């Protein structure tokens, strides 16, 4: 008899404990785990891109326009914001093959030195990378010979991308039209 009451108490405890515990699937019905069998197993690779970024602030075909002027009497142009749609080419000359555009903005964020906040997508328009993007977000210390900024993501062939970009100014004539070499090292699938 004691054995039957032990099983009855155990069964009752199990019944009530399972009915009051929230089920993970009900509470988080908007999340679905994706197992390796449902997705292709993708192999991560590292790619190096050498591109030339043309910031055209003067002339007939301007690709960089100031949307916020700098504060008065600022030697670092603090507060200035430029919106960009700059050509990306395979060579330093603007006439070389264009493979995409750098779309985004840069803002002068330094009061003590010229430090730009760079926010841009490198939107590719050539070959197998057509339609894919790399996103760069970081500080560009303009006075340094080589500047490093993080690659924080991407789309298309660059999903889950991460890496870094090194920028080196190739040409900066008196009209302000800059040519900057970008060496981008990116890990992606």
Secondary structure, 3 states (H helix, E strand, C coil): CHHHHHHHHHHHHHHHHHHHCCCHHHHCCCCCCCCCCCCCCCCCEEEEEEEEEEECCCCCCCCEEEEECCCCCCCCCCCCEEEEEEEEECCCCCCCCEEEEEEEEEEECCCCCCEEEEEEEEEECCHHHCCCEEEEEEEEECCCCEEEEEEEEEEHHHCCCEEEEEEEEEEECCCCCEEEEEEEEEEEC
